[in-house]
Amino acid sequence: MNVSIGTAGLMISILGLIQVLIGPHFERWTKRFFVTFFSIMVAVTALNLTGQLVSLYPDPIHARIFRVTLFLESLLPSFLMLLLMVFLLRSSGEKDWGSNRLFHVVAVLCVVYVGLLIYTQFSTVIYSIDDSSVYRRGPLYPLLLVPPVLIMAVNIVALWLRRKDLSPKQRLAFGVYITIPMISMLIQMFFYGIYTILLGSSAAAVFMFNYIWLDQSERYYQQVQENKQLRIDIMLSQIQPHFLYNTLGAIQSLCKTDPPAAEKAIAKFSRYLRGNMDSLSKDRTIAFTQELEHTRLYLELEQLRYEDALQVRYELGCTDFRIPTLTLQPLVENAVRHGVRGKISGRGYVAIATQEYSDRYEVVVSDDGPGFDPEKEIRDGRSHIGLTNVRERLQRVVGGSLRIDSQPGAGTRAVIVIPKGVDENAYLCHR
């Protein structure tokens, strides 16, 4: 029976690990957690089967191997207990989980449990293995189960306290994984010789994994739909009627004064509109050079009207990175409309700069306009749909951010921050 239980646990753990490795739509941290989780489960079940095999040989050498496998088989689950608390806190939005008191309690209990395991190697009061590979429980064996039971109880408390920050599927997944091993542990305490903890933990781990996977997949596809609607909102907010009318008016004037220039302007206008339409089919990021080219077309069309009154500067320290669609152009349009056109003289510049750092890329759009007080601007009652959409796109698609630096009379800087090593799937399904 125990060999069957151990084999089933090993197969379940291996299948769970394979499922994690090939499964799509996972947050990076979640995938890393389950890879570690199931790797430990595979090791535990493999050690269990190895221990059962060597225990069949009643000699001192195999007895020593049995002691080692049993020690490691009992030690590794303590890391699972700690990982589970970390994962629960992270899933509920606790970024600084290391300073959480519940995490500290679980860490202390894990240390106590490991201390008891080490003590068993020098005493027989908890359990012992003689030179004939015979395993016996000692009178204080229940003491070894106290820390794991208390850890499970603390996890239940954490689940209850953080329940409002978890989805229904997450609550069910954590609840099942916490309660089934606890019940299995209590059963094994009274029914000596049957490895119910091993089977219960393996089955509960796969259950937890699948429900977390379903939850993240649902949120991923919901996020994709929201991103599609957001792209439509962005496009509609950028193709303003006044821009279309003014651009067509400038082209009309060129038709009379400079037909070749008018022909080139029409080609640019067509490419600009096509770029906006193409953005609707982009679910992910595009090359920065592509977004820059679209923005350059916009600026050249604006220069048809303002000519030398609008100066454009490029300080491109790097271009080999990716960026969500329609995140640069809205900021440049704001710089032209509120920066250059907001000056009394009606003359000014817009600068686009990029810089690469060890952990991020930055794109800076600056102007020498009148500037403003960002705090007052945020509370002025206007929707600011362009900036809002840019922020949401950056956060949802690449986990990036947008910062606006401005002072009255000192111009404005809009800074896009894009972290390096971004897994777009992770952020598309991020809470």
C-alpha positions, -999 to +999 in steps of 0.1 A: +000+000+000+027+025+009+047+017-023+015+024-042+009+056-023+046+067-028+045+059-066+012+077-070+026+108-051+057+108-073+037+105-106+013+133-094+042+155-085+060+149-118+029+156-138+023+188-118+059+199-126+054+192-163+021+211-163+037+241-147+066+241-172+043+240-203+013+259-189+007+294-205-006+326-189+014+324-157+028+353-137+065+349-136+066+347-098+037+322-097+055+300-122+087+302-103+068+292-071+052+262-086+084+250-103+101+251-069+071+237-051+067+206-074+104+201-076+105+197-038+074+174-039+092+152-065+122+151-042+101+142-012+082+114-029+114+100-045+131+100-011+101+082+003+102+055-023+140+052-018+136+049+019+110+021+015+133+002-009+164+004+014+144-005+045+138-040+030+175-048+036+182-054+073+218-044+076+236-014+091+246+002+057+210+003+044+198+014+078+221+045+076+207+053+041+172+049+054+179+074+082+192+099+057+163+096+033+138+098+062+155+129+076+155+146+042+120+135+034+109+151+067+131+182+063+120+194+028+083+199+036+093+226+061+104+247+030+070+240+014+053+253+045+072+286+044+068+289+006+030+285+010+028+314+034+049+336+011+028+327-019-005+334+000+008+368+010+021+376-025-012+365-041-032+388-018-011+418-028+014+418+001+047+429-016+067+433+016+058+398+028+092+395+046+080+420+073+046+404+078+042+390+113+024+358+102+054+351+080+077+355+110+056+331+131+057+305+104+095+310+100+100+305+137+079+273+137+098+260+108+131+266+127+116+247+157+105+218+135+140+216+119+155+217+153+133+187+164+144+168+133+180+173+140+174+163+176+159+130+164+193+121+149+208+119+184+178+106+204+152+078+203+124+097+221+107+109+189+115+081+165+144+057+158+158+033+131+178+004+143+206-014+124+180-038+110+162-009+093+132-011+116+115+022+122+098+029+156+080+058+170+091+071+203+069+084+232+074+120+221+066+114+184+034+137+186+057+165+195+073+164+160+038+171+145+030+201+167+050+227+146+035+216+112-001+216+127+005+251+141+019+263+108-012+250+090-033+268+117-014+301+110-019+296+073-056+293+079-056+325+099-037+342+071-062+330+046-090+343+066-074+377+072-065+381+035-096+365+020-110+398+007-078+403-014-081+369-030-104+357-058-129+328-050-107+303-069-076+314-049-095+311-016-106+276-025-071+265-038-054+277-006-081+263+016-079+228+001-041+227+003-040+238+039-068+215+052-061+182+034-025+178+045-036+188+081-063+161+080-038+136+065-013+144+092-039+138+120-049+105+103-013+093+101-008+102+137-034+076+148-031+051+119+005+041+122+023+029+091+002+044+063+017+074+044-015+094+042+004+127+045+023+120+013-007+112-008-028+140+007-001+166+001+005+155-035-032+156-044-038+189-026-008+205-044-022+195-078-056+208-068-042+241-057-021+245-088-050+238-112-073+263-095-046+290-094-039+283-131-077+286-139-079+318-120-049+334-138-061+322-172-095+338-166-079+370-156-055+369-185-083+367-211-103+393-192-072+416-193-068+410-231-104+422-236-098+452-215-066+460-234-085+458-267-111+483-254-083+505-240-065+506-274-098+518-290-101+545-263-065+556-269-069+558-307-101+578-304-085+601-279-055+607-302-073+612-335-089+645-325-111+663-351-091+695-347-059+677-357-076+661-387-091+694-399-059+714-393-037+688-411-061+687-441-062+725-441-024+726-442-023+701-470-049+721-489-027+752-487+003+732-500-017+720-530-018+756-542+017+767-532+039+736-533+022+705-549+052+682-545+053+690-508+015+684-506+019+650-522+046+641-496+023+654-468-006+633-480+016+602-480+028+609-444-008+616-433-019+582-448+009+564-430+000+581-398-036+571-399-026+535-409-003+534-379-032+543-356-054+517-372-027+490-370-024+496-332-058+482-327-045+447-337-015+449-313-021+431-280+015+433-269+044+455-273+061+468-305+097+478-312+104+513-299+116+523-334+082+516-348+065+537-321+091+564-327+084+564-364+047+568-358+054+598-335+078+613-360+051+613-386+028+631-362+055+658-355+062+663-392+025+668-399+023+694-371+054+711-385+034+717-417+014+742-397+039+756-373+071+754-395+100+768-376+079+776-346+080+739-336+115+725-331+120+688-325+151+673-308+161+637-306+186+624-281+184+586-285+208+568-262+192+535-271+164+522-294+166+484-291+137+477-267+100+473-268+071+495-257+033+493-257+016+509-287+005+545-285+024+554-254+049+578-268+028+598-292+001+609-267+029+624-245+044+642-276+010+655-285+005+669-250+040+685-253+030+702-286-005+712-275+001+724-240+038+731-241+047+748-274+012+761-282+007+771-246+036+797-247+028+833-254+053+834-283+038+802-298+074+790-304+093+762-286+108+728-288+098+692-280+126+667-271+125+629-272+153+612-253+160+576-244+184+561-219+193+525-209+201+516-173+210+483-157+174+475-147+152+496-170+148+518-201+136+553-198+119+575-225+117+612-217+095+637-236+102+672-226+092+707-237+100+743-228+064+754-224+048+772-195+047+742-172+021+735-145+016+723-110+011+685-113-009+683-080-033+710-091-036+695-125-046+661-111-074+676-091-087+700-117-118+679-124-107+670-160-105+634-172-069+634-187-078+603-206-046+604-227-023+603-196-046+578-178-045+554-208-008+556-211-003+548-174-027+519-176-011+505-207+024+507-193+014+490-160-008+463-176+015+453-205+050+457-191+047+466-155+061+501-163+052+535-151+047+571-162+060+601-142+052+637-149+077+664-137+067+700-142+069+734-126+051+766-137+074+785-160+100+757-162+086+733-188+074+697-185+091+663-185+071+631-190+092+600-181+083+565-193+100+537-173+101+502-188+116+475-166+141+451-182+134+414-184+096+418-186+074+388-192+043+403-209+021+373-200+028+380-163+016+415-165-014+408-187-028+385-161-015+404-131-041+416-106 
